[in-house]
């Protein structure tokens, strides 16, 4: 059987690991299979070296659109910092749409999903991207079904991965799809990576709590809550602090911050929990009390809902032993 052709489209400023990570997975699959399962290529957008976000140069095998006319089995678009601001010419977008249509499957690593969106390849599809730009992707391409917690998503011919190292997860999933779980497990073992991750990417989110917004009375309330997560922050108490009726306060808070008071308070408390889990060895009951949760079970349920993993697993993954 002829090798499966895999091409990764890389723009100037591309994140090097978005390209090198998947390539190493596919190359290791060749080694573990004892033959050439994959034929790999990097596709650039202009002649000459591709300067990556780390300042290192990357040599392209092909240049699109003019010099990359062949059909690929798999076409992936690598991400880059601020890729959503990239000025992509209509000729390249047309090439991307046509090349994806000729490929058995296509997809993106990290923020490369924005380029698929510009080419009209996300409409009606489930898609993921880096947590930090997932909201922007959903706003820019409302016909796409963005799932910000997913590590990898398959929807028809579309394959997308979350941020940076998730490109390795995506490539490994494609290897499993092509040649089976046994080879994929060997690749994972050789590269010292998980065969399948146990939870989503929101556990890595570092959004924190946004700076206070809205009129000054509401900003003062937000600062008060952020400084005292353990206190009682019911709507009545917050409204009294703002000098408003509870009903007026709740309506105004949502209009000017985009969140209900309860949602904002929970955001603050979850962020406080994360900081304690990362820096302190306190029991979960103590963490709950320090952060305003009624008990450890209430904290655990809220944490799983917001972060996508348990407090114990979060601590295990985010604290060095």
Secondary structure, DSSP 4 states (H G I P E B T S, - for coil): -PPEEEEEE--TTB-HHHHHHHHHHHHHHHHHHTS--EEEEEEESSSSPEE-TTS-EE--SEETTTT--S--SEEEE--BTTGGG----HHHHHHHHHHHHHSSEEEEEGGGHHHHHHTT--TT-EE---HHHHHHHHHH-TTSEE-TT-SEEEETTEEEE-STTHHHHHHHHHHHHHH-HHHHHHHHHHTT--SS-SS-GGGG----PPPP-SSHHHHHHHHHHHH-TTS---HHHHHHHHTS-HHHHHHHHHHHHSS-HHHHHHHHHHHHHHHHHHH----HHHHHHHTT-SSHHHHHHHHHHHHSS-HHHHHHHHS--
